[in-house]
Amino acid sequence: MKLELRRHIEEIMPLSIKDFDLIAPYFVPQRFTKGEFVFRQGDKVPYTYFVVSGLLKLLYSDASGKEHILSFAMEDWWETDYYAFYQEGRATMSLRCLEDTEVLHISLEDYHNLCGSFPRMEHFFLQKAISGHIASQQRILSLLGSSAEERYAMLLKRYPSLIQRVSKSQMAAFLGVSRETLSRFYS
């Protein structure tokens, strides 16, 4: 699993074997089964997760129990409830496995220790945070200014493999449409 992490980091910055040998111990492997929650709303969130294999969804359940899918996370993506992780508070969202999933996680303390002992990792994490922020802003803008069909077309263009891995009901929840509306786009 750590080879995937090395390849992922090297997409942003080169690493020597010695560098990676110093970085690797900060990341702990963990496996989850399909349907299992990594964390639930109200839980403490001690880790941020790098997805090695599998698929997760980050979701919010409102007061009426309706599920809102904020994002999906597949291979090479990072996911957590960032507010709860960095503020060491309680989750306002839940993270659930849609497939059997393997991750590497890092605690906040280890994150700070890693960045302190290996400052180039701060650059790596900054680049990942910027990419995530851009993606979040694009999603918000698409929800505000695009039709459901346009949002679906953008999703197909950006993440074609996701369509094959997510149920129509979950895809509809992510796009903010009914399952029936989404079915019209599949034809």
N, C-alpha and C positions, 0 to 999 in steps of 0.2 A: 504494500500500500504506500510505503514511503517513496517508492520510485515515482509514483504518480505525482506526489507532492513536489518532489525535486523538479520534475519536468514542468509542472505548473509554475513554480517560482522562477525557473529559468526562462519562461516566456517574457518575464519582465527584467530579470537581471541574471548575469552569469554567476555560477557557483562552482567553486573548486570542490573536490571531494572532501577536503578538510573543512571547508565552510559548511557543507551539508551535514557532515558528521557532528558539527556543533549545533546545528539547527534542529535536526531530526528528533532528538530526545524530548523536545518541548511538545511534540504532537503525539497524542495517544490514540491508537486505533480503537474503534468501537463498532459493533454490528447491531443492527435493528432488523426486525422482521416486518413484513408488509402489515400495515394497519397499526403498528405500534407508535405510540407518541414518544418523541424525543423529549419534549416537555409540553406542559399544558398551561393554559391561562391560569395565573395565580402561583405557579411554581417559581422557585428561584432558577435563574439561568446562568449556570456557572461556566459555560463554554460557548465558543463559536465553533462552527463545524465546517470542515472542508469535505465536500462530497467526493468520495473516491469512486463509488458505484451506487446505482440506485436512483430513486426519485422521491423527493419530499414535497410537501405543500405547507406553506405558512398561512395560517388562517386565523380569523377573528370571528368569534361567535358573539352576536349582539344579545341584548337583554331578552329578546323574543326567542333566542335559540337559533336564529338564522346564521348560516355559515357564509362568511365572505373570504374568498381566497385572495390573499395579497400577492403571493408569488409561488412559483414552483422552483425547486432547486434540483438540478441534475449534476452529472459528472462535471468536475472542475469548477463548481460554484461554491460559494460560501453562504451560509445561512445561520441565523439566530434571531432572537428578539434583541436587536442591538441596544435599544434603550435599557432593557432589563439587564443585559450583559454588562454594559459599560457603567451603568448607575448602580449595579449590584442590587437591583430591585426585583420586583415580581413581574412575571411575564404578563403582557396584555394580549398576547397571541399564543397560539399553539403551533407546534411543528410536528407533523405526522408523516409517516412513511407510506408512500403509495406503492412501493416495491421493497423487496429486501434491500437493505442499504448498508453500505460500509462507509464510515467517515473517519476522519482524523480530527480530534478536537484539541483545543488549547484553552486553558483557563486564563482569566484576566491577569492573574499574578504572573503566570508563565509568559503571557503576551508582553507584559511590561519588562520582565527579566530578559526575554529574548531580544526585544528592541534595545534595551540598555546594553546588552553584551554584544549585540550584532546590529549596529545602527542601520545598516543597509536594509534590514527587514522592515524598518519604519517606512522606507520608500516603497517597498513592495506592498505593505498593507495600505498605504496611502493611495497607491494606484488602484488597488482593489476597491477601496472605499469610494473613490471618485467614479469608477465604472458603475458601481452599484447605485450611487446617487444619480448619475445620469440616467440609468435605466428606470429608476423610480420616477424621475421627473417626466421622462417620455411616456411612462404608463399613465401618470396623472393627466398629462396633456391629451393623450389618446382617449381617456375616459371622458374628459371635458369637451373635446372638440371633434371627435370622430364618431361616425355611425358604428353600430355593432358589426356590420359587414366589413367596414374599413379596419376595425380593430382585429377582427378575425384574419383578414388578409395580411396585416402587419405581423401578426403572431406566426402565421404560416411562413412568411418570408424570413423572419428572424430565427425561429426555432422549429423547423419542419419536423424534426424527430419527436418533439413534444406531443404533437397531435396524435401520433401512434401510441403514445404511452399513457395518455390521460383519458378518462371516460368523458363522454359527451356532457354528462351532468356537471362534472368538475370543470370542464372547459367553459361551459355556459356560466357557471358561478364566477369564474375568473374574469370572463368578458363582461359580466354584468347583464346577461340576457337570459331569457328562459331557454330551456332545453329545446322547445319547439322552434324557437327563433333560430337557434344554432343549427338545427336539423335542416333548415332551408338552405344554409350555406354549404352543407355537405353534398347536396345534390348537384 
